Every structure is written in C-alpha cells, then in structure tokens.
C-alpha cells in the first residue's frame, strides 16, 4: 500500500464514514473480496427477487470472490406501507439461501431508519459503498446496482475482463430498459433511452470527457477511485450524476459498450427525475423537451473546446474573440460563469497544453455543460 493511498484511506475513514448509520445482519465470511455489488432497496419486495436471481447466474468462480450488500432503507417519517414492504423484503431475502454471500444493512427499522434530512438513495448507496471499504483492497471493484435492475449473465465476467485489460478507475456500462407491457410506456421508454444516449454521444464528440449517461445502476469503480473522490454524494437524487462527474475529474471514465444492465421501466414517481418520474408523467406533452437539444449547441462546444486547445497560452481576449461573435448564447453563458477569471487562473497554474486542457475540463464540467445545453432546447 503506497503512502499517498494509505493517507487518503485513513482520511476518508476518519472524515467520511458514519458508523452510527445502519446495522448489518451479519459479518462477512472473508477478510477481503475482489468484487462488491451494492444495492439500495426502498420498497422493493416485488422486484428484488429478480435482481438477485440475475446475480446468481454469474460465473461461480467470480461469485466466490464477490460480496453483495443490500441497504434496505426508509426515513423515520415514511408511510407504514413502505416500512412494511421493507420489513417483508428483509425477511424474504434473509431467509433464502443464495449461491453468493449477502449482507443486509438495516436502515429501515425504528432504530436505524434515516432521519429525513439524511434519507434518499444517495445516502443508501454511500452506506453500502462505505461498508465495503474495510473488506476491500485498492483495486477491488464496487458495482452499483438498483433493486429492480436485472444484469446479463456475463455481467461480472465481461466487466472484469475489461478492467483487467484497460485498468480503468471507473466505468459506465451500456444498458437497455426492461420491456414494459404497456405500449405507451414502452414507446416512451424507447424514446427516453435514445435521447439519453444521443446526448452522451454528442457530448463525447465535442471532446469533453463527460460523454456518458449518468445512471446509478450502470456505475463501477475501484475502491481507490471511490475514496479518492470523496465517496458517494448523500443526495436524495442526482447522486449518480455528481458521483460520475467526480470520477471523471479524477480519471477518464471508461465506457463498456456491451449491454449488460437492464433497468426497470416501471412508472413510479419517487423523485422528480429519472425513468420512473418521466414514465409516471406521460400525459405531459413536454415530458422530453429538456432532452431535445439543438445540434448547434454541440457544434458550439466542439468549436470552443478546439479553440482552448489551440490557443491555450494566448491572451484571454483573443480566446474569446476567436469564438463566433454571432454566438450570443455562448458568449453570454461564458460571461455568466466568469470564464475569463477562471481561465486566467487555469493558465497561471498550467505549465503545458495537456495540463491546461485537463484543468479546463475539470472546471468546465458536466454540470456546466448541461446548463449550456438547456439554453438550446428545441
């Protein structure tokens, strides 16, 4: 264990892990594992069985080195129906025998339920990931899933093979939503999925390192990458977006092209974002408006990024003037985010082109890109 990693690990354990949250139902059988699958579960009694069945279809020699963590969670103020569902989920999962090792973390009972301000999928993911740290090594892989997601029978095999070849710090896995029996929902799911992938592809073509779909059930990273970026954001929603953004700033996010993850297509409104929210609001004619981006936006970004690379050591005025002056949206946006001041600081702290471009993309991150794209909704 190198000195810097050891220091980062100790710092993370000291400042980021709250040992008072959640109660595991058991202790892991081994001291360390190569792989961890972390699953937050919130009122998922009807769905988690299929998720676990799809895990059981993975190759046995890989499952022998894998620990599955299920974080059953709700807040103290959630309704009794949710609490009862979680209790029944706990009973059902804990009494079954699996071809893999499972630890269930109780974040649902009266003693361990989340306070309202700490509740949400981000906190559940964080608790699950944090629990794995003591049983992992730097290159152990953390796989993030959802309790209503199905994985391909070669999910572990294909991802691990790419990890061994590419040595990535983090990756996103290609996905396809499960088929829905409702034709209207299925049509909308297809459209939604196509738009998400199109946006990611177009962002990638601009030269930005953020050209990926942010979806919690498609993320995998090493333990080292996880602690190096400060762990999972404990947010009620968008935790996957901000977590992947941090991972992309740490190291390039690898894209696994094989479809290995099948998220749920059910229409259930839990947060004001994501698949369930959109499918439960199909009557809204403007449901996908925010995802229909004018192609000019991507062209403007690509041109702007090219100018940054070519004129990286030029005066800021020349860089701004090199952008199309007719492009009022880009100029106005750059002004609104204090581009001139930020870029001068980046130039001052960069000794070569590669370093500057890297620092620039850390600053002009995924959040800034999406804010700019929203100015170009069709």
Secondary structure, DSSP 8 states (H G I E B T S, - for coil): --HHHHHHHHHHHHHT--TTS-EESS--SSS--SEEEEEEESS-TTTHHHHHHHHHTS-HHHHTTEEEEEEEE-BTTS-HHHHHHHHHHHHHHHHS--SSEEEEEEESSTTT-B-GGG-SHHHHHHHHHHHHHTT--TT-EEEEEETT-EE-TTHHHHHHHHHHHH--SEEEEEE-----SSHHHHHHHHHHHHHHHHHHHHHHHTT-TT-S---GGGEEEEHHHHHHTTS----SS-HHHHHHHHHHHHS-EEEEEEEEEE-------SSSSHHHHHHTTTT-TTTTGGG-B-HHHHHHHHHHHHHHHHTTTS-HHHHHHHS-TT-HHHHHHHHHTTHHHHHHHHHHT-SSHHHHHHHHHHHS-HHHHHHHHGGGB-
